[in-house]
């Protein structure tokens, strides 16, 4: 029955299947983004760019302290 309706409407299996996979993957990404406990993780990442932290790296990649120690 479904096959007859899809064929009469001009829909084949691959376009419908790719659309379903696209929608499911988008919903999975949205659910992963808003999962419980993720706000603390993303809040830490957002502060990381502005955080000085007291440690800098010199030209060779070695860490050097800048907070007086």
C-alpha positions as CSV (number, residue, x, y, z in Angstrom):
1,X,0.0,0.0,0.0
2,X,2.7,2.5,1.0
3,X,4.8,1.4,-2.0
4,X,1.8,2.1,-4.4
5,X,1.2,5.5,-2.8
6,X,4.9,6.5,-3.1
7,X,5.2,5.3,-6.7
8,X,2.0,7.1,-7.7
9,X,3.3,10.3,-6.1
10,X,6.6,9.9,-7.9
11,X,8.6,9.2,-4.8
12,X,11.2,6.4,-4.8
13,X,13.0,4.8,-1.9
14,X,16.3,6.7,-2.0
15,X,15.1,10.3,-1.7
16,X,12.7,9.3,1.1
17,X,15.4,7.3,2.9
18,X,18.0,10.2,2.6
19,X,15.4,12.7,3.9
20,X,14.6,10.4,6.9
21,X,18.3,10.0,7.7
22,X,18.8,13.8,7.4
23,X,16.0,14.5,9.8
24,X,17.0,11.9,12.3
25,X,20.6,13.1,12.3
26,X,19.5,16.7,12.8
27,X,17.3,15.7,15.7
28,X,20.1,13.7,17.2
29,X,22.5,16.7,17.1
30,X,19.9,19.0,18.7
31,X,19.2,16.4,21.5
32,X,22.9,16.0,22.0
33,X,23.4,19.7,22.3
34,X,20.6,20.2,24.9
35,X,21.3,17.0,26.9
36,X,21.2,17.4,30.7
37,X,24.5,18.6,32.1
38,X,25.8,20.0,28.9
39,X,25.4,23.7,29.9
40,X,28.2,23.4,32.4
41,X,30.5,21.9,29.8
42,X,29.7,24.5,27.1
43,X,29.9,27.3,29.8
44,X,33.5,26.1,30.6
45,X,34.3,26.1,26.9
46,X,33.0,29.6,26.4
47,X,35.1,31.0,29.3
48,X,38.2,29.2,28.1
49,X,38.8,31.7,25.3
50,X,38.8,34.7,27.7
51,X,40.5,33.0,30.6
52,X,44.1,34.0,31.2
53,X,44.9,31.1,33.5
54,X,48.3,32.4,34.4
55,X,50.1,30.1,32.0
56,X,51.6,31.2,28.7
57,X,53.7,29.3,26.2
58,X,56.9,30.6,24.8
59,X,58.0,30.3,21.2
60,X,59.2,26.7,21.8
61,X,55.9,25.6,23.2
62,X,57.1,25.3,26.8
63,X,54.9,26.7,29.4
64,X,56.1,29.6,31.5
65,X,54.4,31.1,34.5
66,X,53.4,34.7,34.4
67,X,51.7,35.1,37.8
68,X,55.0,35.7,39.7
69,X,56.0,32.1,40.5
